[in-house]
Amino acid sequence: MTGNAKRRVSINKSKILIRNSHPLLKPPVTNRYVKSAINRVMLGEKTRLDALYINLVDKKRVKQINKKFLKHDYFTDIITFPYNEADPGLSAEIFMCLDVIKENSAIYKVSYSNEFMRVLIHGCLHLAGYGDKSGKEKELIRSKENFYLSE
């Protein structure tokens, strides 16, 4: 699904589990803040989320996942896997690479926490049905990221 397409129309309390398996880095924001942001995006996008598992990983792990499941042999900041398409709600798993996020924060001259939240919101928007393959899709998803970052 891309563009304004929505997967779900009702909201409920979701189970959000955050697991940091990075050997050195910690997330720059609290788990409570992460959960609050996820709930804001899902509510705003009218996407019902039942369960979301967030894995904070290093470069080695994200490259392994990217190669094994997506056939991409490179590092990335986030990989998002929706596990079901059926109602009552979405179950999904996200892998966020803290190394790449931290590196990108320096490249883009933004704080680590800002880049972390942008990447998290980006993943949530994918789960809500937004794509980023075409120029128009990229423009829309970036606009949505900026909207939720400013809240």
Buried (B, 14 or more C-beta within 10 A) or exposed (E): BBEEEBBBEEBEEBEBEBEBEBEEBEBBBEEEBBBBBBBBBBEBBEBBBBBBBBBBBBBEBBBEBBEEEEEEEEBBBBBBBBEEEEEEBBBBBBBBBBBBBBBBBEEEEBEBBBBBBBBBBBBBBBBBBBBBEEEEBEEBBBEBBEEBBEE
